[in-house]
Amino acid sequence: EWGSRRARQLLKRLAAARGWPVTRDELIELLWPDEEPAPKMSARLSVQLSAVRRVLDGGITADRSTVRLDLDHVALDLVDYLALDDDRELVATYGGDFLPEDAAGWSDPVRAEARTRFADAAHRLLLDESAPTADRAEIAARLVVVDPWDEKGHVALVRALGDSGQRGAAADAHARYAERMAELDVPVVPLAEILT
């Protein structure tokens, strides 16, 4: 349906901007990085914008210098996610890194913001020791997948597994925790201390 890799890339960049305008020059540089700017580049960009408009049935607002998604016409799960204020919803709906296949400067800040929102919510939920052990273990396990060097997440996972009577799983989780912390040259909390 897209018909063009460039049209998909254009939409990704506009989604990362979350309704804020992106300059036409930036979009041209993104889509044709190895070509010299020329008057024909504006026409090429217009072709790609038309492709995105066709797929979205509109949804693009453009003027002579900028382009943006019309968030009154296009729903973005990223915008919805970043608007959440309930920790359980933030953790439950986090689907992983934003555009993980795009290691680009423009996607990095958005990816980091969403990941930080998830991690902060997970940490707050893990502080509630009255929460069911299985819930704490699941949250901590997700946290260390998202950030393998999250020390608090590792400790919480070991503790939750130990609290649920899964001593072998707790020992395995502690070994993974020790491996990750060794990569950072950070001392680990001993297993016996976590499980007391």
C-alpha positions in Angstrom: 0.0 0.0 0.0 2.9 2.4 0.7 4.6 1.8 -2.6 7.7 3.5 -1.3 10.3 3.0 1.5 10.7 6.8 1.5 7.0 7.4 2.2 7.2 5.1 5.2 10.4 6.8 6.4 8.6 10.2 6.0 5.7 9.0 8.1 8.0 7.7 10.8 9.8 11.1 11.0 6.5 12.9 11.2 5.2 10.5 13.9 8.4 11.1 15.9 7.6 14.8 15.8 4.1 14.1 17.3 2.3 16.8 15.5 5.1 19.4 15.7 6.3 20.8 12.3 9.3 19.4 10.6 11.1 21.5 8.1 10.9 20.5 4.4 14.7 20.8 4.3 15.1 18.3 7.1 12.7 15.9 5.3 14.6 16.2 2.0 17.9 15.6 3.8 16.4 12.5 5.5 14.9 11.0 2.3 17.8 11.9 -0.1 20.9 12.2 2.1 23.4 11.7 -0.7 21.9 14.2 -3.2 22.6 17.9 -3.5 19.6 20.1 -2.6 18.0 21.3 -5.8 14.6 22.7 -6.9 13.5 19.3 -8.1 13.9 17.9 -4.5 10.9 19.9 -3.4 8.8 18.2 -6.1 10.1 14.8 -5.0 9.1 15.5 -1.5 5.6 16.5 -2.7 5.3 13.1 -4.4 6.2 11.3 -1.1 3.8 13.5 0.9 1.0 12.6 -1.6 1.7 8.9 -1.0 1.5 9.4 2.8 -1.7 11.4 2.4 -3.2 8.7 0.2 -2.5 6.0 2.8 -3.7 8.1 5.7 -6.7 9.5 3.8 -5.3 13.0 4.5 -3.7 13.6 7.9 -0.9 15.8 6.7 -0.7 19.6 7.1 2.0 21.3 5.0 3.0 24.8 4.2 5.9 26.2 2.2 8.5 25.5 4.8 7.1 22.8 7.2 5.1 19.5 7.3 3.4 18.0 10.2 0.9 15.2 11.1 -2.6 16.5 11.8 -3.3 14.8 15.2 -7.0 15.6 14.8 -7.1 13.3 11.9 -4.4 10.7 12.8 -4.2 8.9 16.1 -0.7 8.0 17.3 -0.2 5.4 20.0 3.0 7.1 20.9 1.1 10.3 21.8 -1.5 8.3 23.7 1.2 6.5 25.6 3.1 9.6 26.6 -0.2 11.2 27.8 -0.8 8.4 30.3 -0.4 9.2 34.0 -1.3 5.8 35.6 1.7 3.7 36.4 -0.1 0.4 35.8 -1.3 1.6 32.4 2.2 2.9 31.5 3.8 -0.5 32.3 1.0 -2.6 30.7 0.8 -0.7 27.4 4.6 -0.3 26.8 5.2 -2.2 23.7 8.9 -1.9 23.5 11.2 0.6 21.9 9.9 3.2 19.5 11.0 2.4 16.0 13.8 0.0 17.2 15.0 -0.5 13.6 15.7 3.2 13.1 18.9 4.2 14.8 18.6 7.8 13.8 19.2 11.0 15.8 15.6 12.1 15.3 14.1 8.9 16.8 16.5 8.5 19.7 15.0 11.2 22.0 11.5 9.9 21.5 12.6 6.3 22.1 14.4 7.4 25.3 11.4 9.4 26.5 9.0 6.4 26.1 11.5 4.0 27.7 12.0 6.4 30.7 8.3 6.7 31.2 8.0 2.9 31.3 11.0 2.5 33.6 10.0 5.2 36.1 6.5 3.7 36.3 7.9 0.2 36.8 10.2 1.4 39.6 7.3 3.1 41.4 5.2 -0.1 41.1 8.0 -2.2 42.4 8.2 -0.1 45.6 4.7 -1.4 46.5 5.7 -4.5 48.4 2.0 -5.2 49.2 1.5 -5.9 45.4 1.2 -9.6 44.5 4.6 -11.3 44.2 3.8 -12.5 40.7 3.0 -8.9 39.5 6.3 -7.6 41.0 8.2 -10.5 39.3 6.6 -9.8 35.9 7.2 -6.0 36.1 10.8 -6.5 37.2 11.4 -9.1 34.5 10.1 -6.7 31.8 12.2 -3.9 33.3 15.5 -5.9 33.0 14.6 -6.9 29.4 14.1 -3.2 28.5 17.3 -2.2 30.4 19.6 -5.1 31.2 21.7 -2.9 33.4 18.9 -1.7 35.7 20.2 -2.7 39.1 16.9 -2.0 41.0 15.0 -4.1 38.5 17.4 -7.0 38.9 17.2 -6.8 42.7 13.4 -6.6 42.6 13.3 -9.6 40.3 15.5 -11.7 42.5 13.5 -10.7 45.6 10.1 -11.4 44.0 11.2 -14.8 42.8 12.5 -15.6 46.2 9.3 -14.3 47.9 7.3 -16.7 45.7 9.5 -19.7 46.8 11.3 -20.0 43.4 14.8 -20.1 45.0 16.4 -21.7 41.9 14.9 -19.1 39.6 16.0 -16.4 42.1 19.6 -17.7 42.0 19.6 -17.8 38.2 18.2 -14.2 38.1 21.0 -13.2 40.6 23.6 -14.7 38.3 22.3 -12.6 35.4 22.3 -9.6 37.6 25.9 -10.2 38.6 26.9 -10.6 35.0 25.3 -7.3 34.0 26.8 -5.4 36.9 30.3 -6.9 36.2 30.0 -5.2 32.8 29.7 -1.9 34.6 32.2 -2.7 37.3 29.4 -2.3 39.9 29.3 -4.4 43.1 26.2 -6.6 43.5 24.0 -7.1 46.5 24.6 -10.7 47.8 21.8 -13.2 47.1 21.4 -14.0 50.7 20.9 -10.3 51.6 18.3 -9.9 48.9 16.4 -12.9 50.0 16.2 -12.0 53.7 
